[in-house]
Amino acid sequence: MMTSTAILALDGVFDTGLAAIQDTLATARDLAPPGSNDAWKAQVFSIRRVAHTTHGLAIPTMQAEARSNPEFVFVPALGAKTEEGIEKALAHPDVRRAGELLGRWQSQGATIAAACTGTFVLAEAGLLNGQEATTSWWLAPFFRSRYPGVTLDDSRSLIPGNAVVTAGAVLAHFDLALWFVRQRSPELADTVARYLMLDPRSPQSTYAIPD
C-alpha cells in the first residue's frame, strides 16, 4: 500500500539531508503509540531507476512518475554547495522532470517541502513565485538574483506556507521533518526532539558570515 508521504531524492542528493528526514520520521514511527506507526512512513522516490547520493551510495528508490499523488513531499538538498555547482545541478534534465512532477502533485493537493539547496528545485519549477521562502544563508544573493518573484528571508530557518514549506541550510532538514511531525502530534514531536537531541534552532543569521 502506498504511503501518503514521499521523499523525492534526486541523483546526487545530499547524504545528511536525506538521512535527517528519514531518521526523524523513523524515530517518530518507533515512538508513536501503537496503531499510529503508519502515519510516519515515507517512501523514497527518484526520477531515475537508480539514484545515488553525493557520496555515491545507492538509494533504494521507486520511480516517482509511477506513483499516485502523495499528500506531502520532502525534497532534500542537492549535493552542490557553490553557485557554480547549483547552476550545473539545476541544468540537469532530472531537475526539470522533478519540477514538472512536483507541480502536478501540488496541483492535486500535495504540500511540497524542501530544505537547503532543495529549495532551488522548487523555485526553478515556479512553485515559490509570489511566496515567502528561505534557503541556505550563503546562497541568498544567488537565489534572489535568479528568482526575483520569491520573497526570500534567509535569516529564518523554517518558513511554512499553505502549499509549500522551506527550510534553511543543512541541519534544517531536521527542523523540516520535526515540523511535519509536530503538525500531527506536538507531543510526539517533543519526544522525538529529545531522543535526537534537537534543540530549538537559532535563526540562520546567527551562523551567517559577515560579508
C-alpha positions as CSV (number, residue, x, y, z in Angstrom):
1,M,0.0,0.0,0.0
2,M,1.3,3.5,-0.9
3,T,2.0,5.9,1.9
4,S,0.8,9.4,1.7
5,T,4.3,10.9,2.4
6,A,7.1,10.8,-0.2
7,I,10.7,11.8,-0.3
8,L,11.9,12.8,-3.7
9,A,15.6,12.2,-3.8
10,L,17.3,13.4,-7.0
11,D,20.6,11.8,-8.2
12,G,23.4,13.5,-6.2
13,V,21.2,14.1,-3.2
14,F,22.9,15.5,-0.1
15,D,23.5,12.5,2.2
16,T,22.9,14.3,5.5
17,G,19.7,15.9,4.3
18,L,18.2,12.6,3.1
19,A,19.2,10.8,6.3
20,A,18.0,13.6,8.6
21,I,14.5,13.3,7.2
22,Q,14.5,9.6,7.2
23,D,15.9,9.3,10.8
24,T,13.4,11.8,12.2
25,L,10.4,10.1,10.7
26,A,11.8,6.6,11.7
27,T,12.2,7.8,15.3
28,A,8.6,9.2,15.2
29,R,7.4,5.8,13.9
30,D,9.3,3.9,16.7
31,L,8.0,6.2,19.4
32,A,4.4,6.6,18.2
33,P,1.5,5.0,20.1
34,P,0.5,1.5,18.8
35,G,-1.7,1.7,15.8
36,S,-0.4,5.1,14.5
37,N,3.0,4.0,13.3
38,D,2.0,4.0,9.6
39,A,1.4,7.8,9.8
40,W,5.2,8.3,9.8
41,K,6.2,6.0,6.9
42,A,7.7,7.7,3.9
43,Q,8.7,6.1,0.6
44,V,11.8,7.4,-1.2
45,F,11.3,8.1,-4.9
46,S,13.6,9.3,-7.6
47,I,13.4,10.4,-11.2
48,R,15.8,7.7,-12.2
49,R,15.6,4.0,-11.9
50,V,18.8,4.1,-9.8
51,A,19.8,7.1,-7.8
52,H,23.0,7.8,-5.8
53,T,23.8,10.2,-3.0
54,T,26.6,12.8,-3.3
55,H,29.0,10.2,-1.7
56,G,28.0,7.6,-4.2
57,L,25.7,5.5,-2.0
58,A,23.0,3.7,-4.0
59,I,19.5,4.7,-2.8
60,P,16.8,2.0,-2.8
61,T,14.0,4.0,-4.6
62,M,10.9,3.7,-6.7
63,Q,10.5,5.8,-9.8
64,A,8.5,8.9,-8.8
65,E,6.4,9.1,-12.0
66,A,4.9,5.7,-11.3
67,R,3.3,6.6,-8.0
68,S,-0.1,8.2,-7.2
69,N,-0.4,11.7,-5.8
70,P,1.1,11.9,-2.3
71,E,-0.2,14.3,0.4
72,F,3.2,15.5,1.5
73,V,6.6,15.5,-0.4
74,F,10.0,16.2,1.0
75,V,12.7,17.4,-1.3
76,P,16.2,17.0,0.3
77,A,19.1,19.2,-0.7
78,L,21.2,18.7,-3.8
79,G,24.8,18.0,-3.1
80,A,26.1,21.2,-4.6
81,K,27.3,24.0,-2.2
82,T,28.5,26.8,-4.5
83,E,26.7,28.9,-7.1
84,E,28.6,27.2,-9.9
85,G,27.7,23.8,-8.5
86,I,24.0,24.7,-8.1
87,E,23.8,26.2,-11.6
88,K,25.2,22.9,-13.0
89,A,22.9,20.8,-10.9
90,L,19.8,22.8,-11.9
91,A,20.6,22.4,-15.6
92,H,20.3,18.6,-15.3
93,P,17.2,17.1,-17.0
94,D,16.2,15.4,-13.8
95,V,15.6,18.7,-12.1
96,R,13.2,19.8,-14.9
97,R,11.3,16.5,-14.7
98,A,11.2,16.8,-11.0
99,G,9.8,20.3,-11.2
100,E,7.0,19.1,-13.6
101,L,6.2,16.2,-11.3
102,L,6.1,18.4,-8.1
103,G,3.9,20.9,-9.9
104,R,1.5,18.2,-10.9
105,W,1.4,16.8,-7.3
106,Q,0.9,20.2,-5.8
107,S,-2.0,21.0,-8.2
108,Q,-3.6,17.8,-6.9
109,G,-3.4,18.9,-3.3
110,A,0.1,17.9,-2.1
111,T,2.2,20.0,0.2
112,I,5.8,20.3,-1.0
113,A,8.6,20.9,1.4
114,A,12.3,21.4,0.7
115,A,15.4,22.4,2.7
116,C,18.8,23.9,1.9
117,T,19.6,23.7,-1.9
118,G,16.4,21.7,-2.4
119,T,14.6,25.0,-2.3
120,F,16.2,25.8,-5.7
121,V,14.4,22.9,-7.2
122,L,11.0,24.3,-6.0
123,A,11.9,27.8,-7.2
124,E,13.1,26.6,-10.6
125,A,9.7,25.0,-11.1
126,G,7.9,28.2,-10.2
127,L,6.4,26.7,-7.0
128,L,7.7,29.6,-4.8
129,N,6.6,32.5,-7.0
130,G,4.8,35.2,-5.0
131,Q,5.5,33.4,-1.7
132,E,7.9,33.9,1.2
133,A,10.7,31.3,1.5
134,T,14.1,30.6,2.9
135,T,17.2,28.8,1.8
136,S,20.8,28.3,2.7
137,W,22.1,31.6,4.0
138,W,25.2,31.7,1.9
139,L,23.3,31.2,-1.3
140,A,20.8,34.0,-0.6
141,P,22.2,36.6,-3.1
142,F,22.3,34.0,-5.9
143,F,18.8,32.9,-5.0
144,R,17.4,36.4,-5.1
145,S,19.0,37.2,-8.4
146,R,17.8,34.0,-10.0
147,Y,14.2,34.1,-8.6
148,P,13.1,37.7,-8.1
149,G,9.5,36.6,-7.8
150,V,10.2,34.9,-4.5
151,T,10.3,36.9,-1.2
152,L,13.4,35.4,0.4
153,D,14.0,35.7,4.2
154,D,17.3,33.8,4.7
155,S,17.5,34.8,8.3
156,R,14.9,32.3,9.2
157,S,15.4,28.5,9.5
158,L,11.9,27.5,8.6
159,I,9.0,29.2,6.7
160,P,5.8,27.2,6.4
161,G,3.1,28.1,3.9
162,N,-0.2,26.8,2.7
163,A,1.2,24.5,-0.1
164,V,5.0,24.8,0.4
165,V,7.4,24.7,3.3
166,T,11.0,25.7,3.0
167,A,13.9,25.4,5.5
168,G,17.4,26.7,5.6
169,A,20.8,25.1,5.5
170,V,21.9,21.5,6.2
171,L,20.7,20.6,9.7
172,A,17.4,22.5,8.9
173,H,16.4,19.2,7.4
174,F,15.8,18.0,11.0
175,D,13.7,21.1,11.6
176,L,11.6,20.4,8.5
177,A,11.0,16.8,9.4
178,L,10.2,17.7,13.0
179,W,7.8,20.4,11.9
180,F,6.0,17.7,9.9
181,V,5.7,15.5,12.9
182,R,4.5,18.4,15.1
183,Q,1.6,19.2,12.7
184,R,0.2,15.8,13.6
185,S,1.3,15.3,17.1
186,P,3.1,18.1,19.1
187,E,3.7,15.7,22.0
188,L,5.4,13.1,19.7
189,A,7.5,15.9,18.1
190,D,8.7,16.9,21.6
191,T,9.7,13.4,22.4
192,V,11.4,12.9,19.1
193,A,13.4,16.1,19.6
194,R,14.6,14.8,23.0
195,Y,15.6,11.4,21.6
196,L,17.6,13.1,18.8
197,M,18.9,15.9,21.0
198,L,17.4,18.5,18.7
199,D,17.3,21.9,20.4
200,P,15.2,24.8,19.0
201,R,17.2,26.1,16.1
202,S,18.7,29.6,16.2
203,P,17.9,31.9,13.3
204,Q,20.2,31.4,10.3
205,S,21.5,34.9,10.8
206,T,23.4,33.6,13.8
207,Y,25.5,31.5,11.6
208,A,26.0,33.8,8.6
209,I,29.5,35.0,7.9
210,P,29.5,38.8,7.6
211,D,30.1,39.9,4.0
